[in-house]
Amino acid sequence: MIRGGKIDFLNLREARLRDVVFDSCVLVEPDFAGARLERVEFTGCALKEADFGGATLRDVDLRGAAPLEIARGLDRLAGAVISTGQLLDLAPVLAGELGIRVED
């Protein structure tokens, strides 16, 4: 368990994380690119401008991340669970990734 604190530019690129809980952390621009996350949970965390490019997620719980800001790797979120509110927050970025133009 990683509890509390603020970490800028956390480098977990290509890491293998299993059964890890990030609790009450502020993670600014964390790099999970190419990482394998299995049974990882974020509780009471701020996840700002995260990079999940090339990552593999399995049973990853992002519901406790507020805000949940993903700079890269939205297409790699298969295997994660997010809340309805987070989905709505990510909708414009997801639409852009899918090439969907949204107009009022």
All heavy atoms as an XYZ file, in Angstrom:
781
protein
N       0.845     -1.176      0.000
C       0.000      0.000      0.000
C       0.888      1.237      0.000
O       1.849      1.328      0.749
C      -0.921      0.010      1.219
C      -1.770      1.271      1.284
S      -2.918      1.351      2.673
C      -4.142      0.200      2.137
N       0.520      2.169     -0.857
C       1.177      3.478     -0.899
C       0.173      4.453     -0.299
O      -0.912      4.637     -0.837
C       1.504      3.904     -2.350
C       2.206      2.803     -3.131
C       2.268      5.211     -2.358
C       3.529      2.396     -2.596
N       0.512      5.063      0.820
C      -0.449      5.887      1.531
C       0.056      7.312      1.675
O       1.163      7.551      2.150
C      -0.707      5.318      2.914
C      -1.771      6.109      3.674
C      -2.154      5.426      4.928
N      -2.680      4.110      4.531
C      -3.221      3.255      5.369
N      -3.312      3.547      6.627
N      -3.670      2.101      4.960
N      -0.793      8.243      1.261
C      -0.544      9.659      1.478
C       0.589     10.228      0.649
O       1.354      9.525      0.013
N       0.630     11.539      0.623
C       1.709     12.246     -0.044
C       1.381     12.658     -1.464
O       0.356     12.292     -2.027
N       2.293     13.417     -2.009
C       2.190     13.901     -3.380
C       3.443     13.468     -4.113
O       4.555     13.664     -3.630
C       2.068     15.418     -3.407
C       1.970     15.979     -4.806
C       1.885     17.496     -4.790
C       1.783     17.995     -6.218
N       2.421     19.280     -6.386
N       3.229     12.866     -5.281
C       4.359     12.432     -6.091
C       4.184     13.020     -7.483
O       3.197     12.747     -8.162
C       4.450     10.897     -6.172
C       4.503     10.273     -4.785
C       5.661     10.490     -7.009
C       4.407      8.764     -4.771
N       5.142     13.817     -7.897
C       5.145     14.366     -9.247
C       5.997     13.470    -10.139
O       7.077     13.031     -9.736
C       5.734     15.779     -9.262
C       4.871     16.784     -8.512
O       3.654     16.569     -8.417
O       5.425     17.783     -8.015
N       5.505     13.218    -11.336
C       6.249     12.476    -12.360
C       6.661     11.078    -11.896
O       7.768     10.625    -12.177
C       7.479     13.268    -12.830
C       7.156     14.693    -13.184
C       7.601     15.733    -12.379
C       6.386     14.995    -14.285
C       7.303     17.051    -12.680
C       6.078     16.302    -14.602
C       6.537     17.333    -13.807
N       5.773     10.389    -11.215
C       6.035      9.019    -10.770
C       6.305      8.140    -11.987
O       5.487      8.062    -12.895
C       4.832      8.479     -9.990
C       4.894      7.031     -9.537
C       6.022      6.841     -8.524
C       3.561      6.623     -8.932
N       7.451      7.486    -12.027
C       7.832      6.670    -13.169
C       7.623      5.195    -12.848
O       8.436      4.583    -12.163
C       9.292      6.923    -13.552
C       9.691      6.153    -14.805
O       8.921      5.374    -15.350
N      10.905      6.380    -15.253
N       6.502      4.654    -13.338
C       6.229      3.227    -13.216
C       6.159      2.595    -14.604
O       5.505      1.580    -14.804
C       4.933      3.003    -12.431
C       5.021      3.392    -10.964
C       3.664      3.334    -10.294
C       6.015      2.515    -10.233
N       6.848      3.191    -15.538
C       6.893      2.699    -16.918
C       7.432      1.271    -16.921
O       8.439      0.982    -16.285
C       7.796      3.615    -17.740
C       7.904      3.264    -19.193
C       8.731      4.292    -19.929
N       7.987      5.527    -20.084
C       7.367      5.880    -21.213
N       7.427      5.110    -22.255
N       6.706      7.009    -21.270
N       6.685      0.387    -17.607
C       7.065     -1.024    -17.745
C       7.041     -1.790    -16.413
O       7.538     -2.907    -16.341
C       8.439     -1.175    -18.405
C       8.557     -0.542    -19.778
C       7.762     -1.272    -20.856
O       7.584     -2.500    -20.755
O       7.317     -0.590    -21.792
N       6.490     -1.191    -15.359
C       6.445     -1.859    -14.049
C       5.387     -2.959    -14.046
O       4.476     -2.990    -14.874
C       6.120     -0.841    -12.962
N       5.508     -3.862    -13.100
C       4.520     -4.909    -12.862
C       3.942     -4.652    -11.473
O       4.629     -4.835    -10.465
C       5.163     -6.294    -12.907
C       5.902     -6.609    -14.193
C       4.935     -6.741    -15.366
N       5.617     -7.049    -16.603
C       5.792     -6.180    -17.589
N       5.354     -4.942    -17.464
N       6.376     -6.540    -18.705
N       2.691     -4.208    -11.427
C       2.045     -3.907    -10.149
C       0.930     -4.912     -9.917
O       0.025     -5.041    -10.740
C       1.466     -2.494    -10.147
C       2.426     -1.341    -10.420
C       1.668     -0.031    -10.491
C       3.486     -1.282     -9.349
N       0.984     -5.615     -8.802
C      -0.055     -6.584     -8.464
C      -0.423     -6.387     -7.004
O       0.443     -6.273     -6.141
C       0.452     -8.004     -8.679
C      -0.588     -9.050     -8.269
C      -0.079    -10.431     -8.448
N      -0.109    -10.754     -9.868
C       0.425    -11.843    -10.381
N       1.049    -12.697     -9.615
N       0.348    -12.061    -11.661
N      -1.736     -6.325     -6.742
C      -2.258     -6.167     -5.385
C      -1.694     -4.923     -4.704
O      -1.180     -4.976     -3.585
C      -1.962     -7.411     -4.534
C      -2.634     -8.655     -5.091
O      -3.794     -8.543     -5.547
O      -2.017     -9.730     -5.096
N      -1.784     -3.795     -5.404
C      -1.291     -2.523     -4.891
C      -2.470     -1.585     -4.676
O      -3.384     -1.517     -5.500
C      -0.286     -1.870     -5.866
C       0.148     -0.499     -5.378
C       0.922     -2.775     -6.065
N      -2.451     -0.867     -3.560
C      -3.456      0.150     -3.277
C      -2.748      1.487     -3.117
O      -1.808      1.615     -2.325
C      -4.249     -0.166     -1.986
C      -5.230      0.952     -1.662
C      -4.976     -1.498     -2.112
N      -3.187      2.468     -3.895
C      -2.746      3.847     -3.736
C      -3.838      4.535     -2.926
O      -4.977      4.631     -3.385
C      -2.576      4.534     -5.091
C      -1.419      4.025     -5.901
C      -1.591      2.991     -6.811
C      -0.161      4.584     -5.752
C      -0.533      2.522     -7.569
C       0.916      4.121     -6.500
C       0.726      3.084     -7.414
N      -3.522      4.979     -1.729
C      -4.517      5.534     -0.825
C      -4.161      6.973     -0.456
O      -3.057      7.236      0.046
C      -4.602      4.673      0.437
C      -5.632      5.173      1.413
O      -6.764      5.493      0.995
O      -5.305      5.262      2.611
N      -5.093      7.890     -0.715
C      -4.950      9.295     -0.329
C      -3.680      9.926     -0.881
O      -2.976     10.648     -0.181
C      -4.995      9.441      1.193
O      -6.194      8.892      1.704
N      -3.395      9.642     -2.141
C      -2.207     10.182     -2.808
C      -2.604     11.216     -3.848
O      -3.698     11.166     -4.403
C      -1.451      9.083     -3.549
S      -0.862      7.745     -2.531
N      -1.702     12.121     -4.127
C      -1.836     13.019     -5.269
C      -0.721     12.624     -6.232
O       0.455     12.759     -5.916
C      -1.703     14.500     -4.860
C      -1.748     15.394     -6.084
C      -2.798     14.875     -3.866
N      -1.118     12.085     -7.378
C      -0.153     11.648     -8.379
C      -0.266     12.581     -9.580
O      -1.285     12.605    -10.268
C      -0.429     10.205     -8.796
C      -0.445      9.171     -7.664
C      -0.793      7.789     -8.195
C       0.880      9.146     -6.936
N       0.779     13.361     -9.810
C       0.792     14.328    -10.903
C       1.669     13.779    -12.027
O       2.850     13.507    -11.827
C       1.322     15.698    -10.425
C       1.356     16.696    -11.571
C       0.456     16.227     -9.287
N       1.073     13.599    -13.177
C       1.720     13.052    -14.367
C       2.405     11.712    -14.105
O       3.570     11.514    -14.471
C       2.696     14.062    -14.977
C       1.993     15.282    -15.517
C       2.924     16.217    -16.269
O       3.766     15.727    -17.047
O       2.786     17.439    -16.064
N       1.675     10.765    -13.491
C       2.272      9.444    -13.298
C       2.394      8.729    -14.643
O       1.524      8.836    -15.495
C       1.283      8.739    -12.377
C      -0.029      9.378    -12.683
C       0.305     10.819    -12.981
N       3.483      7.989    -14.809
C       3.763      7.292    -16.059
C       3.605      5.789    -15.845
O       4.463      5.144    -15.245
C       5.188      7.625    -16.518
C       5.517      7.066    -17.883
O       4.699      6.306    -18.449
O       6.602      7.383    -18.394
N       2.472      5.257    -16.331
C       2.213      3.823    -16.277
C       2.395      3.200    -17.658
O       1.946      2.081    -17.901
C       0.780      3.558    -15.799
C       0.494      4.008    -14.399
C      -0.239      5.167    -14.165
C       0.922      3.281    -13.308
C      -0.520      5.587    -12.871
C       0.644      3.689    -12.010
C      -0.080      4.847    -11.791
N       3.040      3.897    -18.580
C       3.177      3.420    -19.960
C       3.858      2.060    -19.998
O       4.903      1.854    -19.390
C       3.962      4.427    -20.797
N       3.218      1.128    -20.683
C       3.776     -0.205    -20.824
C       3.711     -1.059    -19.574
O       4.182     -2.195    -19.567
N       3.125     -0.530    -18.512
C       3.055     -1.269    -17.242
C       1.940     -2.314    -17.274
O       1.011     -2.232    -18.076
C       2.827     -0.302    -16.085
N       2.046     -3.279    -16.382
C       0.979     -4.267    -16.172
C       0.434     -4.037    -14.769
O       1.163     -4.185    -13.790
C       1.517     -5.688    -16.273
C       1.898     -6.086    -17.659
C       2.437     -7.515    -17.653
N       2.656     -7.941    -19.004
C       1.812     -8.693    -19.696
N       0.698     -9.121    -19.134
N       2.073     -9.030    -20.938
N      -0.824     -3.644    -14.706
C      -1.472     -3.401    -13.420
C      -2.532     -4.469    -13.210
O      -3.429     -4.632    -14.045
C      -2.126     -2.021    -13.398
C      -1.212     -0.802    -13.282
C      -0.518     -0.534    -14.606
C      -2.000      0.406    -12.865
N      -2.425     -5.201    -12.120
C      -3.382     -6.249    -11.799
C      -3.829     -6.093    -10.347
O      -2.994     -6.015     -9.445
C      -2.751     -7.624    -12.002
C      -3.705     -8.758    -11.773
C      -3.100    -10.122    -12.090
O      -1.986    -10.175    -12.659
O      -3.752    -11.121    -11.750
N      -5.135     -6.019    -10.161
C      -5.721     -5.818     -8.839
C      -5.103     -4.599     -8.157
O      -4.610     -4.662     -7.027
C      -5.587     -7.074     -7.987
C      -6.374     -8.240     -8.528
C      -6.401     -9.447     -7.611
N      -5.097     -9.926     -7.199
C      -4.424    -10.907     -7.817
N      -4.925    -11.498     -8.861
N      -3.242    -11.283     -7.347
N      -5.140     -3.482     -8.870
C      -4.637     -2.208     -8.355
C      -5.841     -1.313     -8.086
O      -6.790     -1.278     -8.866
C      -3.667     -1.543     -9.358
C      -3.249     -0.164     -8.879
C      -2.437     -2.429     -9.567
N      -5.792     -0.592     -6.976
C      -6.914      0.251     -6.566
C      -6.406      1.639     -6.187
O      -5.347      1.770     -5.568
C      -7.609     -0.397     -5.369
C      -8.815      0.339     -4.875
C      -9.481     -0.375     -3.710
O      -9.080     -1.512     -3.369
O     -10.393      0.217     -3.127
N      -7.177      2.634     -6.577
C      -6.891      4.017     -6.207
C      -8.037      4.487     -5.315
O      -9.187      4.529     -5.747
C      -6.797      4.897     -7.463
C      -5.649      4.532     -8.357
C      -5.779      3.522     -9.300
C      -4.435      5.189     -8.252
C      -4.720      3.169    -10.128
C      -3.361      4.846     -9.073
C      -3.514      3.836    -10.016
N      -7.738      4.809     -4.050
C      -8.777      5.254     -3.124
C      -8.416      6.641     -2.603
O      -7.317      6.843     -2.085
C      -8.942      4.278     -1.940
O      -7.710      4.162     -1.249
C      -9.393      2.912     -2.400
N      -9.322      7.575     -2.782
C      -9.098      8.930     -2.289
C      -7.903      9.609     -2.928
O      -7.236     10.415     -2.293
N      -7.603      9.266     -4.167
C      -6.428      9.794     -4.861
C      -6.809     10.811     -5.927
O      -7.882     10.740     -6.512
C      -5.672      8.664     -5.564
S      -4.851      7.548     -4.440
N      -5.900     11.716     -6.193
C      -5.998     12.585     -7.361
C      -5.028     12.005     -8.383
O      -3.856     11.784     -8.083
C      -5.608     14.010     -7.006
N      -5.536     11.735     -9.568
C      -4.722     11.182    -10.647
C      -4.758     12.195    -11.779
O      -5.748     12.319    -12.491
C      -5.319      9.845    -11.080
C      -4.430      8.809    -11.740
C      -3.212      8.497    -10.892
C      -5.211      7.544    -12.005
N      -3.678     12.964    -11.924
C      -3.652     14.088    -12.863
C      -2.719     13.804    -14.032
O      -1.537     13.548    -13.828
C      -3.206     15.366    -12.138
C      -4.132     15.748    -11.000
C      -3.639     16.989    -10.297
C      -4.579     17.383     -9.178
N      -4.180     18.645     -8.561
N      -3.291     13.869    -15.242
C      -2.522     13.714    -16.487
C      -1.745     12.401    -16.525
O      -0.566     12.368    -16.896
C      -1.589     14.911    -16.698
C      -2.304     16.247    -16.777
C      -3.317     16.319    -17.919
O      -3.006     15.869    -19.028
O      -4.433     16.819    -17.674
N      -2.412     11.320    -16.177
C      -1.780      9.999    -16.157
C      -1.537      9.484    -17.576
O      -2.321      9.733    -18.486
C      -2.660      9.014    -15.397
N      -0.450      8.741    -17.730
C      -0.108      8.110    -19.004
C      -0.254      6.602    -18.850
O       0.497      5.969    -18.112
C       1.332      8.468    -19.389
C       1.752      7.900    -20.735
O       0.998      7.088    -21.332
O       2.849      8.256    -21.192
N      -1.266      6.039    -19.555
C      -1.481      4.598    -19.569
C      -1.135      4.000    -20.929
O      -1.527      2.885    -21.241
C      -2.941      4.266    -19.218
C      -3.283      4.438    -17.773
C      -3.983      5.556    -17.343
C      -2.911      3.493    -16.830
C      -4.310      5.725    -16.001
C      -3.233      3.660    -15.485
C      -3.936      4.772    -15.073
N      -0.419      4.742    -21.758
C      -0.075      4.269    -23.101
C       0.623      2.920    -23.062
O       1.616      2.754    -22.374
N       0.073      1.958    -23.789
C       0.675      0.632    -23.852
C       0.524     -0.196    -22.596
O       1.067     -1.300    -22.506
N      -0.207      0.301    -21.611
C      -0.385     -0.434    -20.345
C      -1.415     -1.545    -20.509
O      -2.269     -1.504    -21.389
C      -0.818      0.519    -19.236
N      -1.333     -2.530    -19.635
C      -2.319     -3.605    -19.566
C      -2.938     -3.565    -18.177
O      -2.216     -3.629    -17.180
C      -1.648     -4.978    -19.795
O      -0.985     -4.956    -21.056
C      -2.671     -6.090    -19.760
N      -4.262     -3.434    -18.128
C      -4.965     -3.333    -16.852
C      -5.864     -4.552    -16.662
O      -6.553     -4.982    -17.594
C      -5.827     -2.072    -16.815
C      -5.121     -0.743    -16.536
C      -4.087     -0.412    -17.578
C      -6.137      0.370    -16.440
N      -5.838     -5.085    -15.457
C      -6.708     -6.205    -15.104
C      -7.201     -5.988    -13.683
O      -6.395     -5.884    -12.751
C      -5.936     -7.509    -15.204
C      -6.775     -8.713    -14.918
C      -6.013     -9.979    -15.209
N      -6.788    -11.107    -14.718
C      -6.268    -12.256    -14.376
N      -4.977    -12.449    -14.484
N      -7.026    -13.217    -13.930
N      -8.494     -5.872    -13.531
C      -9.107     -5.636    -12.220
C      -8.533     -4.397    -11.541
O      -8.139     -4.425    -10.370
C      -8.945     -6.852    -11.297
C      -9.628     -8.093    -11.844
O     -10.726     -7.952    -12.417
O      -9.066     -9.194    -11.717
N      -8.481     -3.297    -12.277
C      -7.992     -2.022    -11.754
C      -9.187     -1.149    -11.414
O     -10.060     -0.920    -12.253
C      -7.067     -1.316    -12.778
C      -6.682      0.070    -12.288
C      -5.828     -2.168    -13.023
N      -9.258     -0.672    -10.191
C     -10.373      0.137     -9.712
C      -9.949      1.604     -9.641
O      -9.173      1.990     -8.772
C     -10.827     -0.356     -8.340
C     -12.156      0.237     -7.907
O     -12.581      1.263     -8.494
O     -12.768     -0.320     -6.985
N     -10.469      2.373    -10.574
C     -10.160      3.806    -10.635
C     -11.255      4.668    -10.021
O     -11.174      5.889    -10.050
C      -9.937      4.224    -12.099
C      -8.731      3.610    -12.791
C      -8.798      3.857    -14.292
C      -7.444      4.172    -12.215
N     -12.291      4.050     -9.470
C     -13.435      4.817     -8.957
C     -13.076      5.773     -7.840
O     -13.728      6.791     -7.658
C     -14.540      3.869     -8.489
C     -15.179      3.102     -9.639
C     -16.179      2.106     -9.147
N     -15.462      1.061     -8.404
C     -16.058      0.066     -7.774
N     -17.377     -0.026     -7.772
N     -15.346     -0.848     -7.154
N     -12.022      5.493     -7.100
C     -11.618      6.358     -5.994
C     -10.687      7.484     -6.404
O     -10.182      8.206     -5.551
N     -10.472      7.643     -7.701
C      -9.590      8.709     -8.190
C     -10.428      9.927     -8.574
O     -11.293      9.853     -9.432
C      -8.795      8.226     -9.395
N     -10.162     11.038     -7.900
C     -10.859     12.285     -8.217
C      -9.907     13.437     -7.992
O      -9.459     13.631     -6.866
C     -12.103     12.442     -7.349
N      -9.509     14.137     -9.023
C      -9.966     13.917    -10.386
C      -9.247     12.722    -11.023
O      -8.202     12.291    -10.560
C      -9.562     15.206    -11.106
C      -8.331     15.663    -10.386
C      -8.573     15.271     -8.935
N      -9.859     12.216    -12.095
C      -9.241     11.193    -12.937
C      -8.967     11.845    -14.278
O      -9.874     12.069    -15.074
C     -10.169      9.991    -13.108
C      -9.704      8.912    -14.093
C      -8.356      8.333    -13.681
C     -10.753      7.830    -14.224
N      -7.712     12.223    -14.485
C      -7.307     12.884    -15.727
C      -6.310     11.982    -16.443
O      -5.278     11.627    -15.875
C      -6.655     14.237    -15.436
C      -7.561     15.204    -14.714
C      -6.827     16.456    -14.238
O      -5.604     16.590    -14.477
O      -7.485     17.297    -13.609
N      -6.644     11.616    -17.672
C      -5.786     10.716    -18.430
C      -5.279     11.436    -19.669
O      -6.063     11.838    -20.531
C      -6.536      9.422    -18.792
C      -6.968      8.727    -17.496
C      -5.666      8.514    -19.649
C      -7.819      7.515    -17.679
N      -3.974     11.617    -19.722
C      -3.362     12.328    -20.842
C      -3.162     11.417    -22.047
O      -3.336     11.845    -23.181
C      -2.016     12.913    -20.415
N      -2.783     10.160    -21.811
C      -2.535      9.204    -22.876
C      -2.972      7.819    -22.421
O      -2.902      7.487    -21.255
C      -1.039      9.165    -23.227
C      -0.583     10.339    -24.064
C       0.930     10.441    -24.161
N       1.599     10.691    -22.877
C       1.577     11.850    -22.225
N       0.894     12.854    -22.693
N       2.217     11.994    -21.086
N      -3.424      7.029    -23.406
C      -3.742      5.638    -23.121
C      -5.185      5.359    -22.755
O      -5.466      4.334    -22.140
N      -6.086      6.239    -23.158
C      -7.506      5.952    -22.901
C      -7.919      4.618    -23.510
O      -8.755      3.916    -22.962
C      -8.390      7.059    -23.470
C      -8.510      8.312    -22.621
C      -9.205      9.414    -23.399
C      -9.264      8.024    -21.351
N      -7.305      4.276    -24.618
C      -7.631      3.022    -25.292
C      -7.139      1.808    -24.510
O      -7.470      0.679    -24.853
C      -7.033      3.012    -26.705
C      -5.521      3.147    -26.707
O      -4.968      3.839    -25.827
O      -4.890      2.562    -27.604
N      -6.392      2.015    -23.461
C      -5.841      0.922    -22.663
C      -6.622      0.681    -21.371
O      -6.190     -0.095    -20.521
C      -4.379      1.209    -22.307
C      -3.491      1.522    -23.491
C      -3.502      0.446    -24.536
N      -2.891     -0.759    -23.988
C      -2.565     -1.819    -24.697
N      -2.809     -1.848    -25.986
N      -2.012     -2.866    -24.123
N      -7.766      1.331    -21.205
C      -8.522      1.213    -19.962
C      -9.356     -0.057    -19.848
O     -10.009     -0.273    -18.832
C      -9.419      2.436    -19.758
C      -8.694      3.746    -19.448
C      -9.706      4.849    -19.169
C      -7.740      3.601    -18.287
N      -9.342     -0.898    -20.877
C     -10.033     -2.186    -20.753
C      -9.442     -2.906    -19.551
O      -8.229     -2.930    -19.364
C      -9.850     -3.015    -22.016
N     -10.298     -3.455    -18.709
C      -9.826     -4.118    -17.495
C      -9.900     -3.230    -16.269
O      -9.539     -3.637    -15.177
N     -10.365     -1.988    -16.474
C     -10.523     -1.058    -15.351
C     -11.999     -0.807    -15.106
O     -12.837     -0.986    -15.992
C      -9.818      0.262    -15.645
N     -12.310     -0.376    -13.902
C     -13.665      0.051    -13.581
C     -13.609      1.517    -13.169
O     -12.707      1.926    -12.430
C     -14.315     -0.833    -12.472
C     -13.540     -0.776    -11.179
C     -15.770     -0.453    -12.257
N     -14.542      2.308    -13.727
C     -14.665      3.722    -13.379
C     -16.110      3.991    -13.013
O     -16.999      3.192    -13.324
C     -14.204      4.656    -14.526
C     -15.068      4.470    -15.772
C     -12.727      4.440    -14.839
C     -14.761      5.469    -16.887
N     -16.360      5.119    -12.377
C     -17.715      5.478    -11.985
C     -18.429      6.172    -13.144
O     -17.800      6.611    -14.113
C     -17.691      6.409    -10.770
O     -17.179      7.681    -11.151
N     -19.738      6.299    -13.022
C     -20.526      6.996    -14.035
C     -20.063      8.446    -14.165
O     -19.918      8.958    -15.268
C     -22.023      6.954    -13.671
O     -22.429      5.583    -13.553
C     -22.873      7.636    -14.719
N     -19.795      9.103    -13.051
C     -19.322     10.482    -13.084
C     -17.999     10.617    -13.803
O     -17.781     11.550    -14.571
N     -17.103      9.671    -13.568
C     -15.812      9.695    -14.251
C     -15.991      9.492    -15.754
O     -15.314     10.127    -16.557
C     -14.875      8.617    -13.687
C     -14.376      8.924    -12.297
C     -13.685      7.735    -11.672
O     -14.124      6.593    -11.814
N     -12.605      8.005    -10.951
N     -16.912      8.608    -16.115
C     -17.191      8.395    -17.533
C     -17.667      9.682    -18.189
O     -17.217     10.044    -19.279
C     -18.223      7.290    -17.726
C     -18.674      7.034    -19.162
C     -17.494      6.631    -20.038
C     -19.766      5.993    -19.197
N     -18.548     10.398    -17.509
C     -19.047     11.662    -18.052
C     -17.916     12.686    -18.167
O     -17.847     13.429    -19.148
C     -20.183     12.203    -17.192
C     -21.468     11.366    -17.208
C     -22.475     11.898    -16.202
C     -22.055     11.296    -18.600
N     -17.022     12.720    -17.183
C     -15.879     13.638    -17.243
C     -14.941     13.291    -18.398
O     -14.366     14.179    -19.026
C     -15.092     13.619    -15.932
C     -15.844     14.253    -14.775
O     -16.815     15.008    -15.018
O     -15.459     13.989    -13.615
N     -14.774     12.006    -18.663
C     -13.870     11.561    -19.719
C     -14.514     11.543    -21.103
O     -13.820     11.374    -22.107
C     -13.342     10.154    -19.410
C     -12.390     10.026    -18.229
C     -12.094      8.553    -17.943
C     -11.102     10.784    -18.482
N     -15.828     11.722    -21.161
C     -16.554     11.605    -22.432
C     -15.979     12.469    -23.560
O     -15.799     11.970    -24.673
C     -18.038     11.898    -22.228
N     -15.660     13.748    -23.331
C     -15.113     14.533    -24.443
C     -13.784     13.988    -24.976
O     -13.549     13.959    -26.185
C     -14.912     15.929    -23.837
C     -15.808     15.981    -22.653
C     -15.875     14.569    -22.142
N     -12.938     13.527    -24.075
C     -11.644     12.987    -24.492
C     -11.838     11.647    -25.208
O     -11.205     11.370    -26.224
C     -10.693     12.838    -23.282
C      -9.345     12.308    -23.697
C     -10.542     14.165    -22.564
N     -12.746     10.820    -24.682
C     -13.052      9.542    -25.330
C     -13.624      9.768    -26.723
O     -13.243      9.072    -27.672
C     -14.039      8.742    -24.488
C     -13.475      8.072    -23.240
C     -14.596      7.567    -22.351
C     -12.557      6.915    -23.620
N     -14.516     10.729    -26.854
C     -15.086     11.040    -28.163
C     -13.992     11.451    -29.140
O     -13.964     11.009    -30.289
C     -16.139     12.132    -28.034
N     -13.085     12.275    -28.687
C     -11.970     12.714    -29.528
C     -11.098     11.550    -29.952
O     -10.688     11.461    -31.115
N     -10.814     10.629    -29.020
C     -10.007      9.450    -29.335
C     -10.676      8.576    -30.382
O     -10.005      7.950    -31.195
C      -9.759      8.622    -28.062
C      -8.774      9.211    -27.124
C      -7.336      9.022    -27.568
O      -6.987      7.940    -28.061
O      -6.567      9.985    -27.442
N     -12.010      8.523    -30.341
C     -12.761      7.700    -31.274
C     -13.076      8.419    -32.578
O     -13.704      7.863    -33.471
C     -14.075      7.230    -30.620
C     -13.906      6.289    -29.433
C     -15.240      6.068    -28.732
C     -13.312      4.963    -29.892
N     -12.675      9.693    -32.661
C     -12.937     10.459    -33.869
C     -14.363     10.953    -33.979
O     -14.841     11.283    -35.068
N     -15.039     11.024    -32.856
C     -16.412     11.505    -32.829
C     -16.403     13.013    -32.602
O     -15.784     13.494    -31.658
C     -17.238     10.823    -31.707
C     -17.271      9.317    -31.926
C     -18.637     11.419    -31.624
C     -17.824      8.551    -30.755
N     -17.076     13.733    -33.462
C     -17.196     15.185    -33.302
C     -18.481     15.471    -32.554
O     -19.553     14.999    -32.923
C     -17.204     15.847    -34.686
C     -17.058     17.339    -34.594
C     -16.916     17.970    -35.955
N     -18.220     17.900    -36.624
C     -18.371     17.675    -37.919
N     -17.345     17.479    -38.690
N     -19.568     17.636    -38.445
N     -18.387     16.231    -31.491
C     -19.550     16.584    -30.681
C     -19.836     18.066    -30.867
O     -18.951     18.895    -30.666
C     -19.299     16.281    -29.178
C     -20.501     16.664    -28.338
C     -18.940     14.807    -28.998
N     -21.053     18.386    -31.276
C     -21.442     19.774    -31.487
C     -22.755     20.042    -30.791
O     -23.609     19.173    -30.688
C     -21.609     20.050    -32.986
C     -20.343     19.885    -33.775
C     -20.546     20.148    -35.266
O     -21.685     20.450    -35.677
O     -19.563     20.034    -35.995
N     -22.925     21.267    -30.322
C     -24.196     21.671    -29.699
C     -25.083     22.304    -30.731
O     -24.698     22.927    -31.660
C     -23.945     22.671    -28.555
C     -23.293     21.972    -27.377
O     -23.583     20.798    -27.143
O     -22.476     22.636    -26.707
